[in-house]
Amino acid sequence: MTSTRNPESDAKASTEDRAAEKALAKQDRVSIWRVIPWSAPAFSMNALIVLTGYFTIYATDTLALNPAIVGGLLVAAKIIDAVGALLSGWIVDRAPETRWGKARPFELSVIACWALTAFMFSTPGALGDVAKYAWIFTSYLFLTALFMPLFNANNALYTARVFPRRAQYGDVSAKMGLITVIVAIFITVGMPIAVGAAGKDPAAWSFVAICMAVPFTLIGLVRFWVFKERPDAPESDAEPVRLRDIFLVLRTNPYMWVLSAMSLLVGIYAANVALSYYFRYIVGDLALQGIVAISFVALIPLMFFFPALIRRFSVSRMIAVSSFLGAIGFLVMIFAGDNIPIIMVSSVLTALAALPVNFLAPILIIDNSTYNEWKGNRRLESVGGALYSFSSTVGQAIASGIGGAVLAIAGYNGVLDVQSAEAESAIVALASWIPAIFAALVGIVALYYHRLEGRIKEISAEVIARREQSATEATPGSAVGGTEAVRTVRTERNAPFSRRKND
């Protein structure tokens, strides 16, 4: 008996398959009009980070405090911050479901972040040195050890509870990167001009900080009001998170440590505490730092290709390549002097190094959570985000310690308008070859991390298969909700669900 094929049926089936594939692909895309409000807290925190980046020069030049003591206090603050970053993940994961959701309420921490920032930059100039140290240390500590960690630890969990598929995380992150770069240009152009105009006057700095705090607080709350958590978002863990759950994950997930090492190294070079000193004393005008930021426009064409690059290349490899380019950019500063065009080239390369890390880290954190579940442990998205933030904070502490020590050894004096040759050499080193070393190390670590990314589709597919099996056994015939691996299950029918690797 011979079987006959119907060409019309085959053509129809092929058309339907293509339509189904397009429908699935469309589900993985997120409209730019949703990404813009989703990015609003990133705009706010970007402005906050840029402003707090002037904390050291504010303390040494405007408040006339000793750079070594300021650096030491920052190191102490960052050590406490690191503990706060870990505890914040535990707090977010233990948070109960509320009428606002589980992760969403922590978006409100942006209010406290900006209030403390304005308070910190409003230190009265007439205070004695001890009172000034106490004022800035206390406000900086509450800002960076409590409220910023809560905001950062919440991000990965909030993302997972708003968007159902991993491919959407990448699409959102890529488009968010493009939008944030455009907005960041205005922030990084305007902020140095504003603080440059403030000069060394404490009252003027307070005015600038308050003028920044009010609008950026409102911008930071946009995502809270616009995005609700999905009603079908899976509960991260049914039982409250215990400390032993956290220690078990830290002991059995080597990739979380690799990701943390990457975050620590990025924290060191991204802090770049000497850049404001470089423009004030090497270039001769702090406000020109804002003019140089216009060079970031060169990144915009690249960002249009960012979504396609993420779909084509792994996140870790993109981070590696951009980090190596960033190392080259830092080295350029050795020869830049006060040459603005050369500084612009360096700025573009170093900014490029930070983009993939800043915008794609939530994807890697969620991948680690999937790996935890695959190993039979708790997912702990927020703990992963907190550990990443913890490592970044430790890196910033190291950067602060290095900066304060190098400037103090070189004889830097913030009261002077012109620094010694030794102090200027120290400033150049802190802006060039020292961060270049850490940027290159990030690239090396990212290449190692690719080992997990090369297997994440297989791991995700096995996780969803286990969930389907568990749900079917519990309630036969019931529908099963999707996760970040749902597209993998639908499109990769032959994924090795049952094969288990324990490395």
HELIX and SHEET records of a PDB file:
HELIX    1   1 PRO A    7  GLN A   27  1                                  21    
HELIX    2   2 ILE A   32  TRP A   38  1                                   7    
HELIX    3   3 ALA A   40  THR A   52  1                                  13    
HELIX    4   4 PHE A   55  ILE A   57  1                                   3    
HELIX    5   5 TYR A   58  THR A   62  3                                   5    
HELIX    6   6 PRO A   67  ARG A   94  1                                  28    
HELIX    7   7 ARG A  104  LEU A  108  5                                   5    
HELIX    8   8 SER A  109  MET A  120  1                                  12    
HELIX    9   9 ASP A  129  PHE A  142  1                                  14    
HELIX   10  10 LEU A  143  PHE A  147  3                                   5    
HELIX   11  11 MET A  148  VAL A  162  1                                  15    
HELIX   12  12 ARG A  166  ALA A  198  1                                  33    
HELIX   13  13 PRO A  202  GLY A  220  1                                  19    
HELIX   14  14 VAL A  222  VAL A  226  1                                   5    
HELIX   15  15 LEU A  243  THR A  252  1                                  10    
HELIX   16  16 PRO A  254  ALA A  271  1                                  18    
HELIX   17  17 LEU A  275  TYR A  277  1                                   3    
HELIX   18  18 TYR A  278  VAL A  283  3                                   6    
HELIX   19  19 LEU A  288  VAL A  292  1                                   5    
HELIX   20  20 ALA A  293  ALA A  298  5                                   6    
HELIX   21  21 LEU A  299  PHE A  304  1                                   6    
HELIX   22  22 PHE A  306  ARG A  312  1                                   7    
HELIX   23  23 VAL A  315  ALA A  336  1                                  22    
HELIX   24  24 ILE A  340  TRP A  374  1                                  35    
HELIX   25  25 GLU A  381  ILE A  409  1                                  29    
HELIX   26  26 ALA A  421  ALA A  431  1                                  11    
HELIX   27  27 TRP A  433  GLU A  453  1                                  21    
HELIX   28  28 ILE A  456  ALA A  474  1                                  19    
HELIX   29  29 VAL A  486  THR A  491  1                                   6    
END                                                                             
